């Protein structure tokens, strides 16, 4: 991994030089600080172009703990002409690496309001082949330990008696599947908890619309789109305080934040499943930030790094 940045730079340099001669670029926009951003900053220095890098989450939350990678993150951020963070949480972590605050712009993610909007729950249940009755919780994310599906499964099992008709649908795929399936069997929850695998993005609005609650029990995040997308469908969210999640769930009218342990999740589920939510207001609030607005902010920041004579 310590050589990935240089390998990416060397491999892309001939093509970047060729394309720049042909198109005359104004700047380089790179996402994920290492190795992509590292390679981009090197390309910028070679081609005489400004380079902006965007921190997405794991590049700062996880990679900064790797002794061999942390110096490369710092080098990239120090030599980039600007850095974009998708949340204030990531911005603060970048500053902690010794990067001047003046170089960093926070530009949060948006949501596709055409794709993610409230749909008729009864019709959506029918389309997805789900039972007409009973409460539904969904959890969308890769089947990896950091997403916390195992904690949610354990919490749902504890609520089996008090919420006898509650079902959990986990949407995603990953190496942790067999572990989660075994946990479901151990808890004897095969008729209550279902691992549906990866679903098409365009189908997610149906899942959020049938759900009484969307859950995300992550240990680390940047700005998880799945939270914004659930809220845009009018679905309240129960989530941990990881990364930028508290910046999305900025009001108790949008959802609830819990600690990353089974007992806290149980209490949060009980409260969230019995609270009367204004789903129309949740959707209205959460659909206001479009990807067009995000693009305009990114473009303005890129423009600010380009010399006037360009």
ZAMARGU-4260 file (C-alpha; in steps of 0.2 Angstrom, whole numbers, plus 5000, padded with zeros to 4 digits):
<rodrens>
0) 5000/5000/5000 | 5014/5013/5003 | 5019/5012/4985 | 5001/5013/4978 | 5002/5032/4976
5) 5018/5032/4966 | 5012/5017/4955 | 4996/5026/4951 | 5006/5042/4947 | 5019/5033/4936
10) 5005/5023/4927 | 4994/5038/4923 | 5008/5051/4919 | 5010/5047/4900 | 4991/5047/4897
15) 4989/5063/4908 | 5003/5072/4898 | 4995/5066/4881 | 4978/5072/4886 | 4984/5089/4893
20) 4993/5093/4877 | 4977/5089/4868 | 4964/5097/4879 | 4974/5110/4890 | 4966/5106/4907
25) 4964/5120/4920 | 4965/5109/4935 | 4965/5092/4942 | 4950/5086/4954 | 4954/5070/4964
30) 4944/5061/4976 | 4950/5050/4990 | 4966/5058/4997 | 4977/5042/4996 | 4982/5035/4984
35) 4972/5045/4971 | 4975/5062/4978 | 4993/5058/4980 | 4995/5054/4962 | 4985/5069/4957
40) 4996/5081/4966 | 5011/5073/4958 | 5003/5075/4941 | 4999/5093/4945 | 5017/5097/4949
45) 5023/5088/4933 | 5010/5097/4922 | 5010/5114/4930 | 4992/5112/4935 | 4983/5116/4952
50) 4976/5100/4960 | 4962/5099/4973 | 4959/5083/4983 | 4943/5078/4991 | 4942/5068/5008
55) 4928/5055/5007 | 4929/5046/5024 | 4940/5031/5026 | 4955/5040/5018 | 4956/5051/5034
60) 4946/5041/5047 | 4956/5024/5044 | 4971/5027/5033 | 4978/5041/5045 | 4981/5027/5058
65) 4993/5018/5047 | 5010/5023/5051 | 5017/5021/5033 | 5002/5030/5025 | 4999/5045/5037
70) 5015/5055/5031 | 5008/5053/5013 | 4991/5059/5018 | 5000/5074/5025 | 5011/5077/5010
75) 4996/5076/4999 | 4986/5088/5009 | 5000/5101/5011 | 5005/5101/4993 | 4987/5101/4986
80) 4981/5118/4981 | 4965/5115/4990 | 4956/5101/5000 | 4937/5097/5001 | 4930/5088/5016
85) 4912/5081/5015 | 4909/5085/5033 | 4915/5097/5047 | 4921/5081/5056 | 4933/5076/5042
90) 4938/5094/5041 | 4943/5094/5059 | 4953/5078/5057 | 4962/5085/5042 | 4967/5100/5053
95) 4973/5088/5066 | 4985/5081/5053 | 4993/5098/5053 | 4985/5106/5038 | 4980/5124/5038
100) 4961/5127/5040 | 4962/5140/5026 | 4966/5126/5013 | 4950/5116/5017 | 4932/5119/5011
105) 4918/5109/5018 | 4906/5104/5004 | 4893/5091/5010 | 4885/5078/4999 | 4868/5081/4991
110) 4853/5070/4987 | 4845/5065/4971 | 4827/5072/4975 | 4820/5064/4959 | 4825/5046/4963
115) 4823/5048/4982 | 4806/5054/4987 | 4792/5047/4997 | 4781/5033/4989 | 4765/5025/4994
120) 4770/5013/5008 | 4757/5000/5004 | 4761/5000/4985 | 4779/4999/4989 | 4777/4984/5000
125) 4767/4975/4986 | 4781/4979/4973 | 4794/4972/4985 | 4784/4957/4990 | 4784/4961/5008
130) 4770/4957/5021 | 4756/4970/5022 | 4757/4971/5041 | 4770/4974/5054 | 4784/4987/5057
135) 4799/4987/5046 | 4817/4993/5049 | 4830/4993/5035 | 4849/4994/5036 | 4858/4998/5020
140) 4877/4996/5019 | 4891/4984/5015 | 4892/4968/5025 | 4907/4973/5035 | 4911/4974/5053
145) 4912/4993/5053 | 4894/4995/5048 | 4887/4987/5064 | 4874/4976/5057 | 4878/4963/5070
150) 4874/4975/5084 | 4857/4979/5076 | 4853/4961/5074 | 4857/4958/5092 | 4846/4973/5097
155) 4831/4967/5086 | 4832/4950/5094 | 4831/4958/5111 | 4815/4967/5105 | 4807/4951/5099
160) 4794/4950/5113 | 4789/4969/5114 | 4788/4971/5095 | 4782/4954/5089 | 4779/4960/5071
165) 4795/4970/5068 | 4806/4964/5054 | 4823/4970/5049 | 4829/4969/5031 | 4848/4971/5028
170) 4853/4977/5011 | 4871/4975/5005 | 4884/4962/5002 | 4901/4959/5009 | 4914/4947/5018
175) 4904/4948/5034 | 4888/4939/5027 | 4892/4922/5034 | 4895/4929/5051 | 4879/4939/5051
180) 4869/4924/5044 | 4876/4913/5059 | 4871/4927/5071 | 4853/4927/5064 | 4852/4908/5067
185) 4859/4909/5084 | 4846/4922/5089 | 4833/4911/5080 | 4827/4927/5070 | 4826/4919/5053
190) 4808/4924/5052 | 4812/4941/5057 | 4828/4947/5050 | 4833/4945/5032 | 4849/4948/5022
195) 4843/4953/5005 | 4860/4957/4997 | 4864/4972/4986 | 4849/4980/4978 | 4849/4992/4963
200) 4850/5010/4969 | 4834/5015/4960 | 4825/5002/4971 | 4831/5010/4988 | 4817/5023/4988
205) 4804/5009/4989 | 4813/5001/5004 | 4815/5018/5013 | 4796/5021/5010 | 4790/5005/5017
210) 4802/5007/5032 | 4796/5014/5049 | 4815/5017/5052 | 4831/5016/5043 | 4846/5011/5054
215) 4865/5014/5052 | 4877/5008/5066 | 4893/5013/5059 | 4910/5015/5068 | 4916/5027/5055
220) 4908/5037/5041 | 4912/5053/5030 | 4895/5059/5024 | 4884/5043/5022 | 4873/5046/5007
225) 4861/5032/5013 | 4856/5043/5028 | 4852/5058/5017 | 4843/5046/5005 | 4832/5039/5018
230) 4827/5056/5025 | 4823/5062/5008 | 4810/5048/5007 | 4803/5054/5023 | 4810/5040/5034
235) 4817/5044/5051 | 4835/5037/5054 | 4842/5029/5069 | 4861/5030/5069 | 4877/5031/5078
240) 4887/5048/5080 | 4900/5042/5068 | 4908/5055/5056 | 4896/5067/5048 | 4880/5058/5054
245) 4876/5071/5067 | 4878/5085/5054 | 4864/5076/5044 | 4853/5071/5058 | 4854/5089/5064
250) 4837/5089/5073 | 4827/5076/5084 | 4813/5079/5071 | 4824/5069/5058 | 4830/5054/5069
255) 4839/5049/5084 | 4857/5046/5088 | 4863/5031/5099 | 4879/5024/5106 | 4887/5010/5097
260) 4882/4996/5109 | 4867/4984/5109 | 4858/4992/5124 | 4859/5009/5117 | 4852/5003/5101
265) 4838/4994/5109 | 4833/5010/5119 | 4834/5020/5103 | 4824/5007/5093 | 4810/5007/5106
270) 4809/5026/5106 | 4810/5028/5087 | 4797/5015/5083 | 4784/5022/5095 | 4787/5041/5091
275) 4775/5050/5079 | 4786/5056/5065 | 4781/5069/5053 | 4787/5060/5037 | 4782/5074/5025
280) 4792/5087/5035 | 4807/5075/5036 | 4806/5073/5017 | 4804/5092/5014 | 4819/5097/5025
285) 4830/5083/5018 | 4827/5086/4999 | 4833/5104/4999 | 4851/5100/4995 | 4853/5095/4977
290) 4868/5088/4968 | 4867/5103/4956 | 4870/5114/4972 | 4885/5103/4977 | 4892/5104/4959
295) 4891/5123/4959 | 4901/5124/4976 | 4914/5112/4969 | 4916/5121/4953 | 4918/5138/4962
300) 4931/5130/4974 | 4941/5123/4959 | 4940/5140/4950 | 4947/5148/4965 | 4963/5138/4963
305) 4966/5142/4945 | 4978/5157/4941 | 4969/5172/4933 | 4980/5170/4917 | 4973/5153/4914
</rodrens>
